[in-house]
Amino acid sequence: MEKKAYLISERICEGSEKVSLSSGGYYRFILTKTGSFTCKYKEEQFRCGVHEFLMLKPGTSLVLSSTSGTFPLELLSIQLSDRLLEELSGEEMNFKEYFEALPSECISVTAENSLMMITKNLISDLAKQENVPELGDSIYRFSLLSLIAVFLARAFRKMEKEGRREPEMKEMLLDSLMFYIKEHITEEIPLARLEREFNISQRHILREFKKGTGQTVHSYIIKTKLALCARYIAEGMPISDVYTKAGFGGYNHFFRAFKKEFQMTPGEYYQICCQERPDHKSKF
């Protein structure tokens, strides 16, 4: 069987589960969506969370242990083949030679929030292209892969210049909270649940979230739910299904919040988005 150019995978680890990881014949990059873990490779001990990239060169394997407490460890992984890295390379950068020259078969590096978030989003977009191919798909995928390779290289080049630094705990908490909310947005997420999951007081969560984002936890959850509702409506879902699927407690609450956020009712938004759809149906 012909070796694929790249592989993308996600894994959720419950409790203190141990996970065996192998790069196979690829350069494998592992990112943490929520939680944290520790692993040991030869004489080096790594602790990785939402701010770290972990890279395994071809033929490398290790075992990691979740340190996430009561909420699950969620991992996102992309594996890039030698051939693909060569195809993505240009005059300014040879990705295969660069990653091969890094000083260890297993390396962890701390990245800035923006670099990490962009890379995670690019990998997620690439995974979606595999499931729903569209016009110009091969060109779009190659562009995404090129950007992913660039951001990965920048992360490890930053390590060369500045060395490894420990992320601030406040940043780690904020990222973990936001990812947890996003992944569970269709559910009820009261502060008491966040307190249990993160083993941090509600007052501390409220203070640090407000300080880091400029909004309350409740406001962030509502805005995230409304963004999901807007997407559902644009896809043609009946409004009677939208608010329940997004996890709103009732229609009246959903209606008032939607109108306040978008300055129009859900029905008006539906008409704007969906009246030209060939499969347009009644919104109720």
Buried (B, 14 or more C-beta within 10 A) or exposed (E): EEEEBBBBEEBBBEEEBEBEBBBBEBBBBBBBBBBBBEBEBEEEEBEBBBBBBBBBBBEBBBEBBBBBBEBBBBBBBBBBBBEBBEBBBEEEEBBBEBBEEBEEBBBBBBBBEEBBBBBBEBBEBBBEBEEEEEEEEEEBBBEBBBBBBBBBBBBBBBBEEEEEEEBEEEBBBBBBBBBBBBBBBEEEBEBEBBBEBBEBEEEEBBEBBBEBBEEEBEEBBBEBBBEBBBEBBBEBBEBEEBBEEBBBEEBEEBBEBBBEBBEEBBBBBBBEBBEEEEEEEEBE
